[in-house]
């Protein structure tokens, strides 16, 4: 439970710093970067799963 609360607080702090230094444009760029990283993580996860099962990725 403490880890979840810490991550929420950390995300709010990082978001506030990002907004304070770069404005709303920085928030959109950061969100786009996080979305791209999440998509790459999903692709890598599915590729590893398919390789383990002996199927083409």
Helices and strands as residue ranges (DSSP letters): H 2-22, H 24-53
